[in-house]
């Protein structure tokens, strides 16, 4: 009996790819790892991965369905180039868009929109929380992503420590969730999750083994539904000390954690391939 496919779902920013500020390189410059450009914006390289990660990505994509899962919009995701990888499935917009061979699945979005309309307050009501006089004190800009969720780019030094907790409490009453990633504060409708989109990918591929990796609170649900979960030793979940019985945390942080994640996930996929195949009844 042939084996069912394996799905490896990976967050992008600060998990697989890293901005210059997020690299966290230490020691002498001559000892820095070889880096590859993973994203160009405005003709400027802005995201990177290591040269070693390139080979790991290629091998992992050959052995499993490698599925990028990101809070980025479709347009922002399309700027990313994972070396040697051409995913059949990708999840963007925090689960709001499911791409199949690079094309958004319209049926998935229609079903999601129906749930959001039924269960959550309107986007404009939440956007107003980020544009009122209180938040404007430390907010640099507010953006709406694909008419689905809203995020603020903030000055973290000026933002009070209680601001996010207060916002989260107000959003929870409206059926929305809040997460902080770097300088961005995200407000997302509760049904719009990476976890739900990953379960849809699991069903469509027929996978019986799912691995997931991520660093932020918006990744937590995806990690919880995976059979094996991984997170780097940095980011929102690390700061919160989040753990689980099926979770592996890297030893390294920064861009080297991304490389370590790929090695650890590759080992799990290889072990699964060596296990005896199930016998049909």
Secondary structure, DSSP 8 states (H G I E B T S, - for coil): -----EEEEE--BTTTBB-GGG----S-GGGS--EEEEEEETTEEEEEEEHHHHHHHHHHHHHSEEEEE-SS-HHHHTTB--TT---SEEEEGGGTEEEETTEE-HHHHHHHHHHHHHHS--HHHHHHHHHSHHHHTTEEEEEEETTTEEEEEE-TTTS-TTHHHHHHHHHHHTTEEEEEETTEEEEEETT--HHHHHHHHHHHHT-SEEEEE--SGGGHHHHHHSSEEEE-SSSHHHHHT---TTEEE-SS-THHHHHHHHHHHHHHHHHHHHS------
